[in-house]
Amino acid sequence: MPFAMNESTRFISPTKTPEYLAGGCPVVSTPIKDVVRTYGDTEIVYIADGPDAFIASVDKALVDGQDRDRLLKTADEILGDMSWDHTWALMKEKMQCAM
């Protein structure tokens, strides 16, 4: 996900990241704040700042992605509490507290 780093991408939260992970694909992204915060410390999302780092990260992701069982297990651990049901429950709780 080679996003430009500018004002337009400053606050984006790419939904592609969990979709790719759920599909069993490693992800390489430029350092979008939400991607770094949510996935930066995982071993299946690679953060690359600049063209050379992006190419090196893609090469590493292609090799690491061959271990599909590890990739899917790690993705399941990361995405386990990111369901829409879980998100709705958190939102509902916040709305009830505000009343």
N, C-alpha and C positions, 0 to 999 in steps of 0.2 A: 504494500500500500504506500506508494511513493507520493505522499501528499506534499504540496508546497508548504513551506513554513511562512505564513503571513497572517495578517489580521483576519482573513476569511476563514482560516483553519484554526485559529487560536482556541476556539471553544467547541470544536466539533467532537462528537463521540461516535466514531465509525462503527456502525452496526455490523459491518463486514467482519470485524475481528471475531466475535463469538460464532458467527455463521461459518467462517472458514475453519475454526477450531472444532466445531461440532461436526463438520464434514471430514475431519481427520487430516486437515492440512496445516502445516506450520505457517506462521505469519511473519512477514518482514514489513516493518513500518518505519517511516520517518518518525521523529520524536514528538508525535502529537500528544499533548498533555494527558488526555484521558487514557490513551493506549499505554503510555509509560506508567501512569499511576495504577492502572488496573492490572496490566499484564507484564510490566517491565522486569519483574523479578522471576518470571517463569522461565522454563527452559524450552518453550515451544513458540514464544513470540520474541522476535529479534528486533531490537531498536537500532536503527542505523542513521547516523547523521552525516550525510554527504554521499556522493556517488560511489566512491571507492568502498566505503563501509557498507553501503547498500549491496553492492555486488558481492562482497565477502560474506555478508549475512545471508544472502540468497544461496550462495554455494554451501554454507554451513547448514541452512535449513533443508536443502535438498538431500544432504547426507543424513542429517538427524531424522528427517521425515521418513526415511526408509524403515525405521523401527516403529511401525504403525501401532503396535500394541501399546508401547510406552506413550506414544503421542496421544492416543485416544484415552488412555488411563489418566494422563495428566490433564487433558482437556476436560474430562468428566469432573475431576477434582476442582478445577478452576470454575467451571460453568455450573456446578451443582446448585448453587444458591442464586442463580441469575434468571430463574424462570419468571414469566410474566405473573404467575400466581404469587410468587414470593415478592416481586416488586409491588404488586397491588396490595398485598397484606401490609407491607411497610408504609405505603402511601395512606391506606385506610387508617392505620394506627396513628399516623401524624395528624390526619384530619380530625380524628376523634379527640385527640389531646388538645387541639386548638379550639374545640367547642366549649 
